[in-house]
Amino acid sequence: MPQIRHSVCSLDCPDTCSVLVTVEDGRATRLRGNPDHPVTRGFLCGKVAQYLEREYHPERLLYPLRRTGSKGAGRFERISWDEALDTIAARLQAVAREFGPEAILPYSYAGNMGILNNAGMDRRFFHRLGASRLDRTICSSAGGAGLMQALGFRYGTEPEQFRHARLILAWGANILGTNVHLWPFVMEARRNGARLYTIDPNRNRTGAASDRHYFINPGSDMALALGMMHVIVGENLYDAGYVARYTDGFDRLGERLKQWTPARAAELTGIAAEEIAALAREYATTRPAAIRLNYGVQRSERGATAVRTIALLPALTGSWKEIGGGLQLSTSQAHQLNRAGLERADLQHAALGREARLINMSRLGRALTETDDPPVKAIVVYNSNPAAIAPDQTRVQRGLSRDDLFTVVLDQFATDTADYADILLPVTTFLENTDLYTAYGHYHLQMARPAVPAPGECKSNVEIFRLLAHRMGFTDACFDESEDDMIRTLLAGGHPFLEGITLERLEREHSVRLNVSAAEEPYLPFAEGGFGTADGKCRLDFPELDFVPPVESRHGDAQLRERFPLELISPKNDNSMNSTFGHRDALDAETSTLHIAREDAAPRGIASGDQVRVFNDRGSVLLRAAVDERVRAGVVAAPSSRWARRAGDRRNINAVTSDRLTDFGGGATFYSCLVQVERSGD
């Protein structure tokens, strides 16, 4: 008799879907979105609707493996869990004795967004070991820093409220591709007369479906926001009452904005001055108006300040006080869990007597090839595939190829990074383990138990690091805690948003809305100020409020631009999840494509289907050209992130991206990248 069990999608997406799993004879046979969840609303994205193909794929890793060939060759032999754990423990202990524990580097990100398997027992283990800390910057740190600078909190408009908007700006946000559960609310708003505009260098599926698309030059979003503010303030379209009560620095902002005419903004953004002025007027006078800002904006050199500047727009117009107004980038901070109690950073002092050094994950290549005192001698990779997703790929591959680097990889498939592993460990999927789930696109906390048994000898991250802690001789009581113990610790933070939310309630209800507002009432985080500043006011003026073009851009380094005249962006692929699902043939084809405008293709003799070489001083990659209207002249786009192991040249687009960091937050600058493109022989 089929059973219906609840689960939660663990992939790195703002939607954090509630999933219903049909199980027959211990095997999942169907996945569907939970119709009772207020955001999932009964459907799944195309990626997860096919997830059972991944769950039961014949190439899934099922047993511990040990490398038998050269690093990068991907040749392994099966070993037992005891042998794998003993080997790892012995090697880590040897590295710690000879070089100090900071010679050991954990490398992880959001391949699994369940809190326990993302940042639970693993954090305890590495803190107790005294390993280097990883600054997890590669996706959202710059945007998070900019949002905090603007608002003081990572709060935003509820997705459910977008149905009430009359104007929606999707700014660097491919809603259909990377946030599809917002789309029904957008469509409801449009049926009620709302307009949807997209602002992006790449006309993706959302741009094609919008009422108007604004092609913007990569990295110039701050200039557009300043040009809009010039009009809003100069024409008295701002909300004077809201500004007077809940903001500070308006007069100083007005002085700065005088130089930011639409004409100046047009020169930098590529959007006509009259279009900038019209957009500003429409945004300021249409009530309510909502901005869905996404992380594409912050993947450039001034990305954090761009986010901060855009996030000031709703404060100028008073849009925060309206249902269906405001802005959403992230809602993550509202999930006020006791992460300190879970992660136990205090354990570092038992090993080192101090806080361990911090290594930026966006500069992994440098960490593996240049870092000294001590050098990185061991790396443990989980929830990530850095050989595919990290910038400056050539340097990353060179570092991972070091014979003196002991590498452990935890994964479900043999990925690019797994090919370099000395020990490769098989891990569970979200359908197979217990976890607690927050969201960064809504305000619902969820919990899931295993829906199906783990195949072969797969173990969860929690169990693996628990076993490693015991092998290392760590006797701290926290390493004996169960998943339920850890969830109770997380819920014990005492924040009002969590009041009344217990493990038992989550087990019973599966999903619980945070106490951000009274039941059934919309949450308006800044309707009456309440910004995360000392006086609760939004700071409208700040020293960095001026635009400097990225070095690698059409208005940046002129000599570099002469050699490499095209601005490259590598946006998220609609049907991928970073490098997850890279084993699928259809996705490999999508992520091995370069979109190029006719104006740039013709003088280079490039036609659709031609193999092209994309290159700069950092490296090169071979792709297939698609001559189309996705981008305009001067910009090329290559969806990320292909498995390099599937490419003839064993590289993907990150062979040319830079490890230069953002202005704040230490983020990666994937979209500040100059390249040249030439036709290449097949």
Stockholm file with secondary structure:
# STOCKHOLM 1.0

chainA/1-682         MPQIRHSVCSLDCPDTCSVLVTVEDGRATRLRGNPDHPVTRGFLCGKVAQYLEREYHPERLLYPLRRTGSKGAGRFERISWDEALDTIAARLQAVAREFGPEAILPYSYAGNMGILNNAGMDRRFFHRLGASRLDRTICSSAGGAGLMQALGFRYGTEPEQFRHARLILAWGANILGTNVHLWPFVMEARRNGARLYTIDPNRNRTGAASDRHYFINPGSDMALALGMMHVIVGENLYDAGYVARYTDGFDRLGERLKQWTPARAAELTGIAAEEIAALAREYATTRPAAIRLNYGVQRSERGATAVRTIALLPALTGSWKEIGGGLQLSTSQAHQLNRAGLERADLQHAALGREARLINMSRLGRALTETDDPPVKAIVVYNSNPAAIAPDQTRVQRGLSRDDLFTVVLDQFATDTADYADILLPVTTFLENTDLYTAYGHYHLQMARPAVPAPGECKSNVEIFRLLAHRMGFTDACFDESEDDMIRTLLAGGHPFLEGITLERLEREHSVRLNVSAAEEPYLPFAEGGFGTADGKCRLDFPELDFVPPVESRHGDAQLRERFPLELISPKNDNSMNSTFGHRDALDAETSTLHIAREDAAPRGIASGDQVRVFNDRGSVLLRAAVDERVRAGVVAAPSSRWARRAGDRRNINAVTSDRLTDFGGGATFYSCLVQVERSGD
#=GR chainA/1-682 SS CCEEEEEECCSSCTTCCEEEEEEETTEEEEEEECTTSTTTTTCCCHHHHTHHHHHTCTTSCCSCEEECSCTTSCCEEECCHHHHHHHHHHHHHHHHHHHCGGGEEEEECSSSCCHHHHHTHHHHHHHHHTCCEEECCTTTHHHHHHHHHHHSSCCCCCGGGGGGCSEEEEESCCHHHHCGGGHHHHHHHHHTTCEEEEECSSCCHHHHHSSEEECCCTTCHHHHHHHHHHHHHHTTCSCHHHHHHHEECHHHHHHHHTTCCHHHHHHHHSSCHHHHHHHHHHHHHSSSEEEEECGGGGSSTTHHHHHHHHTTHHHHHTGGGSTTCEEESCCGGGSCCCHHHHHCGGGHHHHTSSCCCEEEGGGHHHHHHTCCSSCCCEEEEESCCHHHHSSSHHHHHHHHTCTTCEEEEEESSCCTTGGGCSEEEEBCCGGGSCEEECCSSSSEEEEECCSSCCCTTCBCHHHHHHHHHHHTTCCCGGGGCCHHHHHHHHHTTCCGGGTTCCHHHHHHHSEEECSSSSTTSCCCTTTTCCCSSTTSCEECCCTTCSCCCCSSSTTSCHHHHHHSCEEEECCBCTTCBTTBTTTCHHHHHHTTEEEECHHHHGGGTCCTTCEEEEEETTEEEEEEEEESSSSCTTEEECCBCCCGGGSTTSCCGGGTCCCCBCSSTTCBCTTCCEEEEEECCC
#=GC SS_cons         CCEEEEEECCSSCTTCCEEEEEEETTEEEEEEECTTSTTTTTCCCHHHHTHHHHHTCTTSCCSCEEECSCTTSCCEEECCHHHHHHHHHHHHHHHHHHHCGGGEEEEECSSSCCHHHHHTHHHHHHHHHTCCEEECCTTTHHHHHHHHHHHSSCCCCCGGGGGGCSEEEEESCCHHHHCGGGHHHHHHHHHTTCEEEEECSSCCHHHHHSSEEECCCTTCHHHHHHHHHHHHHHTTCSCHHHHHHHEECHHHHHHHHTTCCHHHHHHHHSSCHHHHHHHHHHHHHSSSEEEEECGGGGSSTTHHHHHHHHTTHHHHHTGGGSTTCEEESCCGGGSCCCHHHHHCGGGHHHHTSSCCCEEEGGGHHHHHHTCCSSCCCEEEEESCCHHHHSSSHHHHHHHHTCTTCEEEEEESSCCTTGGGCSEEEEBCCGGGSCEEECCSSSSEEEEECCSSCCCTTCBCHHHHHHHHHHHTTCCCGGGGCCHHHHHHHHHTTCCGGGTTCCHHHHHHHSEEECSSSSTTSCCCTTTTCCCSSTTSCEECCCTTCSCCCCSSSTTSCHHHHHHSCEEEECCBCTTCBTTBTTTCHHHHHHTTEEEECHHHHGGGTCCTTCEEEEEETTEEEEEEEEESSSSCTTEEECCBCCCGGGSTTSCCGGGTCCCCBCSSTTCBCTTCCEEEEEECCC
//
